[in-house]
Amino acid sequence: MAVDDRLKKTSQMSRMTFRNATSLDGERLLRMFRTSAGAWPTSGLDVRIRWSRGAAFSGSCYYDSGRIFVNLGKHLAYPYLMTTYIGKTV
């Protein structure tokens, strides 16, 4: 996948912006995110995948802007299976 493709991938189906700034497979990360989101609406979300500064993984969610940051540790072997839950914002 080209660098530009990794940095920004916009899904036309859900109008969700998905940006992958890592060297990991962006299509696979997007599929994994969609699987985790399940039936929750993702329209308007801005999801950004990036390397962490040392933690195995971390993240943050900004409800007012619909932005989700997922930080992944470079030192881990992937796929790194973990469960996360996404809740509906009000």
Summary of the structure (lengths in Angstrom):
residues: 90
radius of gyration: 12.6
end to end distance: 35.6
largest distance: 36.3
contacts: 196
relative contact order: 0.18
helix: 19%
strand: 27%
